[in-house]
Amino acid sequence: MRPTVNDSEPKEFAPVLAGGHYRTAHIISSDPHLVCALNRVLYMNDYSCLFSCGADSAESNLRLLKADLIVVDYDMERDMAQTVLNHIRALHPDVPLLMTAARTLDNKERSALPVLPHLLLIKPLKTERLYSIIRALAQRSVAVKNYARSTPAQRCPDSGTCN
C-alpha cells in the first residue's frame, strides 16, 4: 500500500514514477468523505496525497512541498477557502488547481476568488468523470515537463528550428 502523509508528518513520501518523476497532490478539505473519494481516484492515477484540513496546515504544507495538483474544497468553514486560495496564489500560482463546491458559484463569488481554478467540480463527484479529469491533467503535466526538457532539435526533428 502506498504511504500517504497527514498534516503532522509532511516528509518525502511520493513514489518514484517512470523516468524518476514524483507526482503528488495536495487535498485541502475538511470533508472526510471528499478526501477519501479524491484519494482513491488520485491513487489510481499514481499520485501520492498530502492532506490539509485547515488554512494553517494548508499554508505550512504548501510551503513544504510543491504539488503537481492542488484540490481545494470551497465549502470549508467561513473564509477558509479564500485564505487557502491566497496562499496558493502567493506560493504556487502555476500548479493546476481543482476546486470542489456543493453548487455552482455565481459571478460575484467567482470575481472574489483570488485565483481561479482550472476546473470547478460540483459535488457529489462522479468517480468516472473525476478519474478522466485527473488522468488528462497528469498527461498534460507530463507533456509540458517533457517539452521543457527537450532540445530544439528534439522539438522539431526535421529542421532543428521551429517557427
Phi, psi and omega in degrees: 000137182286136179288147171239167184234137174257184185298334186276347183221062180282083180246184175291125188214348188285140177288151177276126179265178179306135180085004177079018181267148174256142175232119183231152176232144177246115179259123181242104184197150174258005180263107184296329180291320177295315180300317180296314180296315179295317180300319181297314181291319179294322177300320179294340179256022175065037173255146164261146186244143172246134184247140172226137181248001179211170183294321181294313179292326177297315180298314181295321178290324177296325178289326182284326191218133172265107182281161175277343182206138176238133176240124181241134175270115182293338186272024176287170183302140174042235182262022183298319180298319178298317179298315179297317180296325175297318178296318180297316180300320182286322189262323186217065183292342184264356181280135177303136184236123172253142177234138175250148179207157179282343181208167177290139179277139177280174184300323180296317179293319179296318181291337179278348180290131179290335177216135181274137178287155174295328181206137175256121180255127181270132179281150359287145183278138174269124186303316182296318180293316179298318178301313181293325178294313180298317180298316180296318178296319179295317179295319179295320179297317179295318180297318180295316179295318179296320179295318181296327180277343185284159177267163178304324179293326177286328181287323182230079188295336183290311186246341183087348176230146179243141177264000000 
